[in-house]
Structures are given as C-alpha cells and as structure tokens.
Amino acid sequence: MQTFELEGHDFIELNKLLKIMQLVGSGGEAKQYIDEGLVQVNGQVEKQRRKKLRPGDKVQFEGHEVEVK
C-alpha cells in the first residue's frame, strides 16, 4: 500500500490523486477511469471525479491501494 501525505491541506480531489501518484498518465485518463466505475474509495465504487479525499480514505485502482494521511 502506498501513502499520500496531505501536507497541510484539508483534502485532495480523487482525479488529482490518481495523477500525482502516477497511477494514470493524464487527468483525462483519470476522469475516464472514474466515469467507468473502475476506481474505488473505501471499498465502494466512486464516480465523483472531484471527490474530496481526507485522511484515512483509501483508494483502490487496478491492484494499487493508496491511503491518504
């Protein structure tokens, strides 16, 4: 499992997290995967591209898991 540190911010948007963690090649790619229901947040399919992720949230995508700290 990978972790992402918010570093003083309250949240990060789901599409931005996928891009920053290099799980996708572009923001457009992130949006497409989210729209297709291929991304889960805390075990549930998430279709909100800009879902606000806060500490403790876990994102699952294509065998990768990222925990927001």
Stockholm file with secondary structure:
# STOCKHOLM 1.0

chainA/1-69         MQTFELEGHDFIELNKLLKIMQLVGSGGEAKQYIDEGLVQVNGQVEKQRRKKLRPGDKVQFEGHEVEVK
#=GR chainA/1-69 SS CEEECCTTCSCEEHHHHHHHTTSSSSHHHHHHHHHTTCCEETTEECCCTTCEECTTCEEEETTEEEEEC
#=GC SS_cons        CEEECCTTCSCEEHHHHHHHTTSSSSHHHHHHHHHTTCCEETTEECCCTTCEECTTCEEEETTEEEEEC
//
